Amino acid sequence: QNQLQHEEEIEQLKKTQEQNQLQHEGEIEQLKKTQEQNQLQHKEEIEQLRKTQEQYQLLHKEEIEQLKKTQEQSQLQHETEIEQLKKTQEQNQLQHEGVIELLKKAQEQNQLQHKEEIEQLRKTQEQYQLLHKEEIEQLKKTQEQNQLQHEH
């Protein structure tokens, strides 16, 4: 009877040990699954953080690119304005030189015209002098004739 009781106890211990073994294996399996899920979740969180970081980098890159473009446009606009001012200044210079040239030409024409008028006046004066001389000569002749006639 002791032998049987002892065998039953051993059998009971074996069953308990097997149940404990199974329960332990189940817990280990559960822990493994939990660990795998945690690893997956951790992987997903890291991936999400990486993607977020990439988006921020892209956004930052785009902002920097936009700022560069804006700066380039401002630079170009500034250069265009400077170029326009230079052209305007050159045109004003040319216009100023053109006006000065026109004034010089007008002055030269006036001088020529003045010279021509003086020459014309001198010729007219000479003609009047000649005419006056001829009239005086004519008057002298007439006077001489009158004198001669008077003496006869």
Secondary structure, DSSP 4 states (H G I P E B T S, - for coil): -HHHHHHHHHHHHHHHHHHHHHHHHHHHHHHHHHHHHHHHHHHHHHHHHHHHHHHHHHHHHHHHHHHHHHHHHHHHHHHHHHHHHHHHHHHHHHHHHHHHHHHHHHHHHHHHHHHHHHHHHHHHHHHHHHHHHHHHHHHHHHHHHHHHHHH-
